[in-house]
Amino acid sequence: MASFRQRKIKRRSLASGSRPEARVAISIGQAAAAFIGLVILWTLIRAWRTGVIYTRGYSFDLEENPMLFTLASVVHGLGFAFCCYVAAGYPPADFLRLIVAD
């Protein structure tokens, strides 16, 4: 049987007609995606300022390899967009559907 205090709290919540506010919890995966997205953004900004982008041990200079520099920038931009999409709480599988929309 519920105590008098529990009944009183229950009556108050029913009388006010409002529910307790739902808190939005960020998962560890969302936080990791946000951090990785920030690292990718930092890499892109550094590449645009210096003219050199570093990818998996290789470096592409804007003056020597403009096409590879552009391709690496586009791939990094897509990676940043994916990380932002996942960090916002959307399912990762839907990102491809967003990119290749009918």
FIKOLZA-1660 file (N, C-alpha, C; in steps of 0.1 Angstrom, whole numbers, plus 5000, padded with zeros to 4 digits):
% residues 102
   i   px   py   pz ch aa at
   1 5008 4988 5000  A  M  N
   1 5000 5000 5000  A  M CA
   1 5009 5012 5000  A  M  C
   2 5005 5022 4993  A  A  N
   2 5013 5035 4991  A  A CA
   2 5011 5043 5004  A  A  C
   3 5022 5050 5007  A  S  N
   3 5022 5058 5019  A  S CA
   3 5014 5071 5015  A  S  C
   4 5012 5079 5026  A  F  N
   4 5004 5092 5024  A  F CA
   4 5012 5101 5015  A  F  C
   5 5025 5102 5017  A  R  N
   5 5033 5111 5009  A  R CA
   5 5033 5107 4994  A  R  C
   6 5033 5094 4990  A  Q  N
   6 5033 5090 4977  A  Q CA
   6 5019 5093 4970  A  Q  C
   7 5009 5092 4978  A  R  N
   7 4995 5095 4973  A  R CA
   7 4994 5110 4970  A  R  C
   8 5000 5118 4979  A  K  N
   8 4999 5133 4978  A  K CA
   8 5007 5137 4965  A  K  C
   9 5018 5131 4963  A  I  N
   9 5026 5135 4951  A  I CA
   9 5018 5131 4939  A  I  C
  10 5012 5119 4939  A  K  N
  10 5005 5114 4928  A  K CA
  10 4993 5123 4925  A  K  C
  11 4986 5127 4935  A  R  N
  11 4975 5136 4933  A  R CA
  11 4979 5150 4927  A  R  C
  12 4990 5155 4932  A  R  N
  12 4995 5167 4926  A  R CA
  12 4998 5166 4911  A  R  C
  13 5005 5155 4908  A  S  N
  13 5009 5154 4894  A  S CA
  13 4997 5152 4885  A  S  C
  14 4986 5145 4890  A  L  N
  14 4974 5143 4882  A  L CA
  14 4966 5156 4881  A  L  C
  15 4967 5164 4892  A  A  N
  15 4959 5177 4892  A  A CA
  15 4965 5187 4882  A  A  C
  16 4978 5187 4882  A  S  N
  16 4984 5197 4873  A  S CA
  16 4983 5194 4858  A  S  C
  17 4982 5181 4855  A  G  N
  17 4980 5177 4842  A  G CA
  17 4992 5177 4833  A  G  C
  18 5003 5180 4840  A  S  N
  18 5016 5180 4832  A  S CA
  18 5025 5169 4836  A  S  C
  19 5032 5164 4826  A  R  N
  19 5042 5153 4828  A  R CA
  19 5055 5159 4832  A  R  C
  20 5064 5152 4838  A  P  N
  20 5077 5157 4840  A  P CA
  20 5084 5158 4827  A  P  C
  21 5093 5168 4826  A  E  N
  21 5100 5171 4813  A  E CA
  21 5109 5160 4810  A  E  C
  22 5108 5156 4797  A  A  N
  22 5117 5145 4793  A  A CA
  22 5131 5151 4790  A  A  C
  23 5141 5145 4795  A  R  N
  23 5155 5150 4792  A  R CA
  23 5161 5142 4780  A  R  C
  24 5168 5150 4772  A  V  N
  24 5174 5144 4761  A  V CA
  24 5188 5139 4765  A  V  C
  25 5190 5126 4763  A  A  N
  25 5203 5120 4767  A  A CA
  25 5211 5118 4754  A  A  C
  26 5223 5122 4754  A  I  N
  26 5232 5120 4742  A  I CA
  26 5240 5107 4745  A  I  C
  27 5239 5098 4735  A  S  N
  27 5246 5085 4737  A  S CA
  27 5261 5087 4735  A  S  C
  28 5268 5077 4738  A  I  N
  28 5283 5078 4737  A  I CA
  28 5286 5078 4722  A  I  C
  29 5278 5071 4714  A  G  N
  29 5281 5071 4699  A  G CA
  29 5279 5084 4693  A  G  C
  30 5269 5091 4698  A  Q  N
  30 5266 5105 4692  A  Q CA
  30 5278 5114 4697  A  Q  C
  31 5283 5113 4709  A  A  N
  31 5294 5121 4713  A  A CA
  31 5306 5118 4705  A  A  C
  32 5309 5105 4703  A  A  N
  32 5321 5101 4695  A  A CA
  32 5320 5107 4681  A  A  C
  33 5308 5106 4675  A  A  N
  33 5306 5111 4661  A  A CA
  33 5308 5126 4661  A  A  C
  34 5303 5133 4671  A  A  N
  34 5305 5147 4671  A  A CA
  34 5320 5151 4673  A  A  C
  35 5327 5143 4681  A  F  N
  35 5342 5146 4682  A  F CA
  35 5349 5143 4669  A  F  C
  36 5346 5132 4663  A  I  N
  36 5353 5128 4650  A  I CA
  36 5349 5139 4640  A  I  C
  37 5337 5143 4640  A  G  N
  37 5333 5154 4630  A  G CA
  37 5341 5167 4632  A  G  C
  38 5343 5170 4645  A  L  N
  38 5351 5182 4648  A  L CA
  38 5366 5180 4643  A  L  C
  39 5371 5168 4645  A  V  N
  39 5385 5166 4640  A  V CA
  39 5386 5167 4625  A  V  C
  40 5376 5161 4618  A  I  N
  40 5376 5162 4604  A  I CA
  40 5374 5177 4599  A  I  C
  41 5366 5184 4606  A  L  N
  41 5364 5198 4602  A  L CA
  41 5377 5206 4604  A  L  C
  42 5384 5203 4615  A  W  N
  42 5397 5209 4618  A  W CA
  42 5407 5206 4607  A  W  C
  43 5407 5193 4603  A  T  N
  43 5416 5189 4592  A  T CA
  43 5413 5196 4579  A  T  C
  44 5400 5198 4576  A  L  N
  44 5397 5205 4564  A  L CA
  44 5401 5220 4564  A  L  C
  45 5398 5226 4575  A  I  N
  45 5402 5240 4577  A  I CA
  45 5417 5242 4575  A  I  C
  46 5425 5233 4582  A  R  N
  46 5439 5233 4581  A  R CA
  46 5444 5231 4566  A  R  C
  47 5437 5222 4559  A  A  N
  47 5441 5219 4546  A  A CA
  47 5438 5231 4537  A  A  C
  48 5427 5237 4539  A  W  N
  48 5423 5249 4530  A  W CA
  48 5432 5261 4533  A  W  C
  49 5437 5262 4545  A  R  N
  49 5446 5273 4548  A  R CA
  49 5460 5271 4543  A  R  C
  50 5465 5258 4544  A  T  N
  50 5479 5255 4540  A  T CA
  50 5480 5251 4526  A  T  C
  51 5470 5245 4520  A  G  N
  51 5470 5240 4507  A  G CA
  51 5475 5225 4506  A  G  C
  52 5476 5219 4518  A  V  N
  52 5481 5205 4518  A  V CA
  52 5471 5197 4527  A  V  C
  53 5466 5186 4522  A  I  N
  53 5457 5177 4530  A  I CA
  53 5464 5164 4532  A  I  C
  54 5463 5159 4544  A  Y  N
  54 5469 5147 4548  A  Y CA
  54 5459 5136 4549  A  Y  C
  55 5461 5125 4542  A  T  N
  55 5451 5114 4542  A  T CA
  55 5459 5100 4543  A  T  C
  56 5457 5093 4554  A  R  N
  56 5463 5080 4556  A  R CA
  56 5478 5079 4553  A  R  C
  57 5485 5089 4557  A  G  N
  57 5500 5089 4555  A  G CA
  57 5504 5095 4542  A  G  C
  58 5495 5099 4534  A  Y  N
  58 5498 5106 4521  A  Y CA
  58 5495 5121 4523  A  Y  C
  59 5502 5129 4516  A  S  N
  59 5498 5143 4515  A  S CA
  59 5496 5147 4501  A  S  C
  60 5486 5155 4499  A  F  N
  60 5482 5160 4486  A  F CA
  60 5483 5175 4486  A  F  C
  61 5492 5181 4478  A  D  N
  61 5494 5195 4477  A  D CA
  61 5485 5201 4466  A  D  C
  62 5479 5212 4469  A  L  N
  62 5470 5219 4460  A  L CA
  62 5477 5223 4447  A  L  C
  63 5490 5227 4448  A  E  N
  63 5497 5231 4436  A  E CA
  63 5502 5219 4428  A  E  C
  64 5506 5208 4434  A  E  N
  64 5511 5197 4426  A  E CA
  64 5500 5187 4422  A  E  C
  65 5490 5184 4430  A  N  N
  65 5479 5175 4427  A  N CA
  65 5466 5181 4430  A  N  C
  66 5461 5191 4422  A  P  N
  66 5448 5197 4425  A  P CA
  66 5436 5188 4425  A  P  C
  67 5436 5178 4416  A  M  N
  67 5425 5169 4415  A  M CA
  67 5425 5160 4428  A  M  C
  68 5436 5155 4432  A  L  N
  68 5436 5146 4444  A  L CA
  68 5433 5154 4456  A  L  C
  69 5438 5167 4457  A  F  N
  69 5435 5175 4468  A  F CA
  69 5420 5178 4469  A  F  C
  70 5414 5180 4457  A  T  N
  70 5399 5182 4457  A  T CA
  70 5391 5170 4461  A  T  C
  71 5396 5158 4455  A  L  N
  71 5389 5146 4459  A  L CA
  71 5390 5143 4473  A  L  C
  72 5402 5145 4479  A  A  N
  72 5404 5142 4494  A  A CA
  72 5395 5152 4502  A  A  C
  73 5394 5164 4497  A  S  N
  73 5386 5174 4504  A  S CA
  73 5371 5170 4504  A  S  C
  74 5366 5165 4492  A  V  N
  74 5352 5161 4491  A  V CA
  74 5349 5149 4500  A  V  C
  75 5359 5140 4500  A  V  N
  75 5357 5128 4508  A  V CA
  75 5357 5132 4523  A  V  C
  76 5366 5141 4527  A  H  N
  76 5366 5146 4541  A  H CA
  76 5353 5153 4544  A  H  C
  77 5348 5161 4534  A  G  N
  77 5335 5168 4536  A  G CA
  77 5323 5158 4538  A  G  C
  78 5323 5147 4530  A  L  N
  78 5313 5137 4532  A  L CA
  78 5314 5130 4546  A  L  C
  79 5326 5128 4550  A  G  N
  79 5328 5122 4563  A  G CA
  79 5323 5132 4574  A  G  C
  80 5326 5144 4573  A  F  N
  80 5321 5154 4582  A  F CA
  80 5306 5155 4582  A  F  C
  81 5299 5154 4570  A  A  N
  81 5285 5154 4570  A  A CA
  81 5279 5142 4576  A  A  C
  82 5285 5131 4574  A  F  N
  82 5281 5118 4580  A  F CA
  82 5282 5119 4595  A  F  C
  83 5293 5124 4601  A  C  N
  83 5294 5125 4615  A  C CA
  83 5284 5135 4621  A  C  C
  84 5281 5146 4614  A  C  N
  84 5271 5155 4619  A  C CA
  84 5257 5148 4619  A  C  C
  85 5254 5141 4609  A  Y  N
  85 5242 5134 4607  A  Y CA
  85 5240 5124 4619  A  Y  C
  86 5250 5116 4622  A  V  N
  86 5249 5106 4633  A  V CA
  86 5249 5113 4646  A  V  C
  87 5257 5124 4648  A  A  N
  87 5257 5131 4661  A  A CA
  87 5243 5138 4663  A  A  C
  88 5236 5141 4653  A  A  N
  88 5222 5147 4655  A  A CA
  88 5212 5136 4659  A  A  C
  89 5216 5124 4659  A  G  N
  89 5207 5113 4664  A  G CA
  89 5200 5105 4654  A  G  C
  90 5203 5107 4641  A  Y  N
  90 5197 5100 4630  A  Y CA
  90 5204 5087 4628  A  Y  C
  91 5198 5076 4623  A  P  N
  91 5204 5064 4621  A  P CA
  91 5214 5064 4610  A  P  C
  92 5226 5058 4612  A  P  N
  92 5236 5059 4601  A  P CA
  92 5232 5053 4588  A  P  C
  93 5224 5043 4588  A  A  N
  93 5220 5036 4576  A  A CA
  93 5212 5045 4567  A  A  C
  94 5205 5055 4572  A  D  N
  94 5197 5065 4564  A  D CA
  94 5205 5075 4557  A  D  C
  95 5218 5076 4561  A  F  N
  95 5226 5087 4554  A  F CA
  95 5228 5084 4539  A  F  C
  96 5230 5072 4536  A  L  N
  96 5231 5069 4521  A  L CA
  96 5218 5072 4514  A  L  C
  97 5207 5069 4520  A  R  N
  97 5194 5072 4514  A  R CA
  97 5192 5087 4512  A  R  C
  98 5198 5095 4521  A  L  N
  98 5197 5109 4520  A  L CA
  98 5206 5114 4509  A  L  C
  99 5218 5109 4507  A  I  N
  99 5227 5113 4496  A  I CA
  99 5221 5109 4483  A  I  C
 100 5217 5096 4482  A  V  N
 100 5212 5091 4469  A  V CA
 100 5197 5090 4469  A  V  C
 101 5191 5102 4470  A  A  N
 101 5176 5103 4470  A  A CA
 101 5171 5102 4456  A  A  C
 102 5159 5096 4455  A  D  N
 102 5153 5094 4442  A  D CA
 102 5148 5107 4437  A  D  C
% end
